[in-house]
Amino acid sequence: MRRAGLIVALGALLGLLGGSATASPALADGRGGGWVFNAPENFTVPAGFCPFAFQVTQPGLDKSYTKAIQTPDGSLVFFTNGVRDFTFTNPANGESITTKDSGLSTQTLNPDGSFTAVQNGVGWVGIYGGLAAFGLPAVFVSSGKLTLTFDPNGNITSASLNGHVSVDICAALS
């Protein structure tokens, strides 16, 4: 499940973010410079992130783009920028919340398999088993700069938030 946590964390970080979609012509229209439009995806997050499974949908606004580069040391770096709406729904009780994620994120997959994600702005993230050891909820929307690091086995090794938790998704859907 650690690998699933890493995948959801990466997916969440790739899904958040964006600053100004007009900052770059390539970013604004999704063409050129290697920027690729992030198509909306709907999925179910299994129990373990929260005490219950919940659904994530993208009901509206979606202007998010990602660009990947390979660095000389062999790292793969993803830059994501844009703005997206996400709706989180607990199908067991019908509770639902919609957030607008915006900002910039950088995710670096190192040659040894370790991983660092930095999110600047407003966005959601979910970590299997939670982030209680770092004083953060398991699934939340943050505002500010969030930095997460993982070892090659997908274990989270550090988390820091220079900002605040805007929404504890698990609590909001309970």
Buried (B, 14 or more C-beta within 10 A) or exposed (E): EBEBBBEBBBBBBBBBBBBEBEEBEBBBEBEEEEBEBBEBEEEEBBEBBBEBBBBBBBEEBBBBBBBBEEEEEEBBBBBBBBBBBBBBBBEEEEBBBEBBBBBBBBBBBBEEEBBBBBBBBBBBBBBBBBBEEEEBBBBBBBBBBBBBBBBEEBEBEEBBBEBEBBBBBBEBBE
